[in-house]
């Protein structure tokens, strides 16, 4: 699978299970800005994004097939 596509799918899986309103709000703000402008993010925003990726890499996400199965029930 294309590496960028795999990363996007992992982010989607993580977002589907996310319950923290603070992080969701920050992601919404990020969505409203130019996502490609990493240098424009604050140090805190960068840290939170990096922590989210780290959690995914450490298996703290829910596999896509499980999320889809849950919503199909």
C-alpha positions in Angstrom: 0.0 0.0 0.0 1.1 3.5 -0.7 2.9 4.8 2.4 1.0 8.1 2.5 -2.3 6.3 2.1 -1.5 3.9 4.9 -0.7 6.9 7.2 -4.0 8.6 6.3 -5.9 5.4 7.0 -4.2 5.1 10.4 -5.1 8.7 11.2 -8.7 8.0 10.2 -8.8 4.9 12.5 -7.4 7.0 15.4 -9.9 9.8 14.8 -12.8 7.4 14.8 -12.0 6.3 18.3 -11.0 9.7 19.6 -13.2 11.0 22.5 -11.1 13.9 23.7 -12.9 17.1 22.8 -9.8 19.2 23.2 -7.8 17.2 20.7 -10.8 17.2 18.3 -11.1 21.0 18.5 -7.4 21.3 17.8 -7.7 19.0 14.8 -10.6 21.2 13.5 -8.4 24.3 13.8 -5.6 22.5 12.0 -8.1 21.5 9.3 -9.0 25.2 8.8 -5.4 26.1 8.2 -3.0 25.0 5.6 -2.1 21.5 6.8 1.1 21.6 4.8 2.4 24.6 6.8 4.1 22.6 9.6 6.3 25.6 10.4 3.2 27.7 11.2 2.0 25.3 14.0 2.8 26.1 17.6 5.3 24.0 19.5 2.4 22.5 21.5 0.4 21.6 18.3 3.5 19.9 16.8 4.0 17.9 20.0 0.4 16.8 20.2 0.5 15.6 16.6 3.7 13.8 17.2 2.3 12.2 20.3 -0.8 11.0 18.3 1.4 9.4 15.7 3.5 7.8 18.4 0.4 6.3 19.9 -0.6 4.9 16.6 2.8 3.4 16.0 2.6 1.7 19.5 -0.6 0.0 18.6 -2.9 2.1 20.6 -5.3 2.5 17.7 -8.3 0.4 16.7 -7.9 -1.5 13.4 -10.1 -0.1 10.6 -11.9 -3.5 10.1 -13.0 -3.5 13.8 -14.4 0.1 13.6 -16.3 -0.7 10.4 -17.7 -3.9 11.9 -18.8 -2.0 15.0 -20.7 0.6 12.9 -22.3 -2.1 10.7 -24.0 -3.7 13.7 
